[in-house]
Amino acid sequence: MMRLVAPLATLVLTANLAVAATYYVSTNGSDSNAGTSNAPFATPQKAVAASLVPGDTIYVRGGTYALTAKVSPGSSKVGAAGNPIKFWAYPGEQPIFDFSGMATTDKALDMRRDYWHVRGIEVRKAPSNGIFVAGLGVIIEGCSIHHCNNDGVVLGASGTGIKATNALILNCDSYYNFEVSSGGNNGDGFAAKDGSAYGNVFKGCRAWDNADDGWDFYNNNQSVTLIDCWAMTSGYDRWGVGGGFSGNGNGFKLGGAGTTGQHYLTNCVAFGNRVKGFDHNNGTAGQTMVNCTGYSNAVNFSFYDVPAVGANLLINCAAFTGTPTNLDPTSIQISSSWQLATVTAADFASLDATLAYLPRNADYTLPTNAFLRLDSGSDMLDRGKNVGLPFNGAAPDLGAFEFSAAAPPQGPITISLPLLTNGAFEFTTSGLTAHGNIIIHASTNLTHWQPIHTNPPVSGVWQFTDSNAVAAPQRFYRTEEK
């Protein structure tokens, strides 16, 4: 018995001492290289074919990768819960996967593997779907997907294929997707259709100028959660198709005839969509909208069939411009704008829609500005029902954005490239509005940020010197105006 125990103990010790590997991809690399930082691979296909185990990382350096085949990890390349395989843009750089040279209509970035975390990669001009997600616990973060010949991001394979379970699509943008052969009837920003299982979440994502819909849950019988997502200007013929254009034009299309998925949307925004902002699309399940805003859609909230499962529930929602609602008579409506207030343009700090398309923050979060935020004199302040979400004042506000007395800036705050001068990093911040303290955050990896300096309010331009950064191998900065 003792002879059997010793080898087993040795194997366990070896496994515990294993160190996660890091691989690199660069446009000036070679697939005959070892994939190290000074001898990187040339293609992402080579990197995802490496001997990957949970905890390993692939860093993709900035630049454009002209790809002629899909990028897909092999069936044995799987991560683990809490320890995914990371497929990340190198900090501070933007890798672009350009699939315009791909001859087949296969998926482009094919993530049908358990526990992968993709971050910061731009996918463009895929001949079919841009990013395809299935398996367990996949995270797609900070990615940009556009100009694909079908849907931008798709969750799960239909029929008997691999379903998407507990996927998180976080802080991603998907836009200008259009399937030529269908005249735009396919070409959604994000899709969680009949290939979806349970536990899938979209958070902080934007979809705009897609031919069909911003989000499409057609034939999905499983619940999906959406938080802080924006669906904008869907269903317009941006491609000059003319009479044959068939894009549906909905912001959030939450089902299809006969489907029973009950979806949950919180703090979401639909504006400028050609047909409907929030729509059940003849699904037979009740849908839940909490603190959502519909603006300038033909119909803002459209849930007109009596559900066979559950009930349509709208709490603290706001609608302005366009028909506010088209609701079935059993819908439960609590403290929404069409019940409590006469909404006018004066209720909003800004209706300048260009602010919604501004670049994301360095950590991939949505830009913060005045668009569709409530004005200090709005009738929609403190009129909502307390459902457990954070709020200021006596009660929650209506719509997607809780009012703050320190109003956000009208435009972006920018910083210049930090320069090493006299042993310290110096940079200039522009676009300050003097409505709150300035906080400088620093990071060495674009993941963990630490506040390093607080300055009193300043208007316009302000210069900062970081004299404590000389020992850091790399340094990134972010400016916040409170």
N, C-alpha and C positions, 0 to 999 in steps of 0.2 A: 504493500500500500504506500509506503514512504517513497518508493521509486516513482510512483505515478504522480505524487503531489508536487515534487520538485520541478519537473518540466512545465507543469501547468502554471505554477507560480512565476516562473521565468517568463512565460508568454504574457501573462497579465502585466508584469512589470514593464516589459518591452512596449506593450500597447499604451500604457499610461505615460511613458516617456516620449511617445511619438510627437514630433513637432510639425505643425501645419506648414504646408508648402505654399510658396508664393510664385506665381508665374507672371510673365510680362508679355504684352503684345505691342508692337510698334510698326508704323508704316515703313520704317527703315530697317526692320528686322529680317530674319530668315527662318523659314520653317525647319531648316537643318540645325538651327541653334538649340541651345538647351532650355531656352525660355526664361533665363535669368534676367536681372535688371540690366546688365551690360551685354547680354546676348539674347535679346528678346525674339519671340516668334514673330512672323510676319502676318499671320492670319488668325482671326478668332477661331476658325475651324480647327486649327492645330492645337490651340490652347484647350478647347473643351474636349479634345480627344486625349489629353494628357492623363496620367494616372492619378485621378482626383479622388479625394476622400473628404468626409465631412471636416469643415474648418479650413479647407484650402481656399486660396484667393487667386483670382486672375485679374491683374490690372491691365486695362487697355489704355494705351497712351493716346493723346489727342491726334486728330487728323482724319482724313477720309479714307475709308477702306472700300475699294471697288470690288464687290463680291459677286460671284457668278453661281454660287450654290448656297443653300440654306446653312445656318449655323445651328447645330443641334447636338447636344451632349449624347453620348452613347447610353444604352440602357443601364449600364452598371454605374454610371456617374450620378450618384445620389448623395445628398447631404443627410443631415439628421435634424430632428426637432431641436431647436435652440442652438444648432451648430451647422448652419447651411454652408453650401459652397457659394462663394462670393464671386460674382462676375461684374466688376466695378470699373467705371471710368477712373483713370488715375486722378488723384485730387487736383483740382484746379484746371483740368484739361477736358476737352470735348471730343470724344471719339464719335465718328459718323459712319454708320454701316449703310452704304449705298448699294441697293440691290437692283439698280436699273439694268445691269448687265446679266441678270439671272434669266435664263431662257424658259424654265419651267414655271408653272403656276403653283408651286409648292409653297409652304409657309416660309417665312424669312428667318426670324429669330424664333426657333422652335423650342420652347421650354416645357416639354412634357416629361418633366423629371421631378422627383420629390425634393423639396427643401433646397431650392436655389434662390439666391438673392441677386437680382440684376439691378444695377444702379448707374444712372447718369449717361446712358447710351442713347444716341439719336439713331432712329431707324427710318429710312426714307425709300420711297419708290419701290416697295415690294410688289412683285407681280400678283400677289394675293394678300393674305393677312400679314400685318407687320410683325406683331408679337403674338405668339400662340402659347397659351398657358394651360397646363393640366397637371395632374398629380396632386401631391399633398404640400401645402404650406409654401407655395412659391410666392416670392415678393418681387414686384416690379416697381422700382422707386426712381423718381426723378428722370424718367425717360421721356423722349419726344418722338412721336410717331406720326408721319405725315406723307401725303402724296402716294398712298398705297392703292392698289387696284382691288380693294375690298375693304373689310373692316380694319381699323388700326390695331386694336388689342382685342383678342378673342379668348374667352375662358371656356375651355373644355371642348372635347370632340363629341360630335353628335352620335346618335345610335348606340353602338356597343363600344365606342372608343373610350379613352381614358377621360374621366371627369375631372373638373377642377374643384378642389376641396380646400377650404381655409386659405384661399389665395388673398393676398393683399396687394392692391394696385394703389400706390401711394405717390401723390404729388407728380402725376404724369400729365402731359399734354398730347392730345391726338386731334389732328386737324387735316382738312383738305383731302380726305379719303373719298374715292369715287371709283366704282367698278364700271368700266367702259361698256362691257357687254350687256349689262342690265339697265343702262341709261341712268344709273344712279340709284336704283332700287336697293342695291347693296353699296355700302360705303359709310358705315357707322364709325363714330369715334371709338366707342367701347361697346363690346357685345358680351353678354352673359346669357346665352340662349339655352337650347336643350342640352348642351354639354356641361352644364353647371350642376355641381352637387351642393353641399351645404357649407356655410361659414364664409362665403366670399364677401369681401369688403372693398369698396372704392372710397378713398379719402383724399381730399385736396386735389382732385383732378379737374382738368378743363378740356372741353371738346368744343371746337368751333369750325364753321365753314365745311362741315361734312355733308356729302351729297344726300344721305338718307337721314339718319338720326344721330343725336349726340350719344345717347345710350340706347341700346336695344336689347330687351329681355324676351324676345319672341320665343314661345314654346318653353319657357323656363318655369318649372314647377317647384323650384327651390327658392327660399328667401335670400335676398341680397340686401346688404346694408350700404347706404351711400351717405357720406358725411362731408360737408364743405365742398361739394362738387358743383361746377358751373357748366351748363350746356347752352351754347350760344350760336345763333345764326345758322341753324341747320336747314337743309332742304332747298337751297337756292342754286340755280344753274350757273355755277361759276366757270363751267367748262364749255359753254356755247353749244350745248346739245340741241336746244330749241324744243320743238314739239315733242320729241321723243324722250324728254327728261322725265324721270319717274321717281325722284327722291321724295320720301314721305314728309320730311320737314318737321319732326318732333324733337323736343329737347331731351326729355326722359320718357322713352316708350317702355312701359313697365309690364309687358306681357304680350299675349296674343290670344285669339279666340279659343276659349276652353282651357286656358292654362291657369294653374292654381297657386303660383308663387306669390306670397305676400311679402312685399318689399317695404323697406323702412328708410325714409329719406329725412335727414336732419340738416338744417342750415344750408340747403342747396338752392341754387339760383338757375332759372331758365329765362333767357331774354332773347328777343329778336328772332325766334324760330318761326319759320314760315307758317306753320299750322298750329301746333299745340306746344305748350311749355311742359306740362306734366300730364301724361296720358296713360290710361290703363289698356288701351288698344283692344277692347272687348275681352280682356281677361276676366275670369270668373272669381277672382280673389280680391278681397279688400286691400287697399293700399294705405300706408300711413305716411303723412307729411307733417313734419314738425318744424316750425320756424323756417319755412321755405318762401322764396320770393319768385313770383312770376311777373315779368315786365315785358310789355310790347310784343307778346305772342298773339296770334289771332285769337286763341283761347288759352288762358293761362293755366287753369286747373280743369282737366277734362276726365271725369270719372262718372260716366253717364249710365252704365248698366248696374242693376242691383246685383251685388256679389252673391254667389252661391256659398262662398267661404268667407267668414269674417265680415268686416264692414269697412268702407272708406272712412278714414279718420284724418281730419285736417285741423291742426292746432296751431295757433299763433302765426298763421301764414299771411302773406301780403300780396296783393295784386294791383298793378297799375298799368294802364293803357292796354287796349284790347279787351275782349270779353273776360270778365274776372273768372267765372266758373261755368261749367256745365256738369252738374252733379246729380247723381241719382237721389231720389227723395229720401232714402234711408241713410244717406251720408251723415256722419257725425261731425259737426262743425263747432269748434270751440275757439272763441276769441280771435277770429280772423278779421282782416281789414274790412271785407265787404259786410261784416256784421256790425262793426263798431265805429267806423270812421269813413269820412269822405276823403279819399286819397287824391292829392294833387302833386304837381311837380315840386311845390314848396316843401313837401314832407321830406325831401331828399337833399343831402348835402351836395350831390352831383349826379347828373344823368349823362355824363360824358362817357359813352361806352368804350371809347378808346382806352380808358384806364384799365379795363378788364383784360386787355391783351398785353399789358406791360410785362417785361421779363420777370421771371421768378427770382426769389431771394437766393443767396448763395447756398443755402441748405435745401433748396428746391421747394420751399413753401410758397404759397400764393402771394402775389404782391398785395400790399395793404395800402389802400387809398380811399377816396371819398365816394367812389361809384356805388350807388344804391344804398349807402349808409344813410341813416336817418339824420335829419337836421335837428338842432336843439329845440326847435319849436314844433316838431311834428306831433300830430294827433295820435300817432301810433306808438309813442313812448309810454312805457309802463302800463300797457293795456292787455298784456298777455296772461296766460295761465302758467303757473309754476309747475313745470313737469320734471324738475330736477336738474335742468341745465344751468350753468352759471349765468347770472344777470346782474346788472347794476340798477340802482334805484329801487322803487317800491315794488315793482313787478317786472317780469320779462317784457321786452319790446316785441313788436310784430316784425316778421320778416327774418331774413337770414343773418343780419348783423346787429348785434347788441350795441346800443349807443354808448359812446365814451365821451366824457366832457373834453378830453384832450383829443380833438378831432384829428384823424390821420391826414397826412399831407396829400395835396392834390396831385402831385407827380412823383416820379421816382427820386430817391436819394442815391447819388452815385459817388464812388471814390476813385481817385486816380491810382495808377499803378504804384505800389509802394517802392520807394527808392532807398537804398542803403547809403546814408550820408553821415559822415563823421561817427561811424560806429553805431548808428541807430536807423531804424526804418521811419521814413517820413512819407505821408500821403495827405491829399486834400479831399475833403468831403464837400460836395455841392448839393444844392437843392433843399437846404435846411429852411424850416419855416418858423423857428423860435417858439413853437407851442409846447415844448417840453425838453427835459434834459436829454443830452446826447450821450449814448452809451456805446463804447467801442468794445467789440468782442473779438477775440483772437482764437485761432485754431492752427494746429499743425497738420490736420488730416481732413478738414472739412466735415468731420463727423461730430467731434466734441468741441464745443465752443465755450470760452470762458470770458466773462466781462473783465476788462483790464483797466478801464478808465471811464469815469462819469464827469461830464462837463455841463455847466449851466446852459440854458437855451441860447442858440445862436441863429441868426438869419443869414441865408445865402451860403457863403463859403467859409470853411474852417479848416485849419491845418493841424495835424496831430503828429507828434513824434513819439515813437515807441523805443525808448532807450534800453529796454530789458529783453530785446529779442535777438541779440547778436549771437547767442548760443544755440538758437533753434536752427535745425537744418533747413526748414522751410516754414513760412509764416503766412497765414491768410487772415484777412480782416473783414469785419462786417460792422456797419454803422446802424444804430437804431435811434430813432427820435421818439421819445415817449409822449 
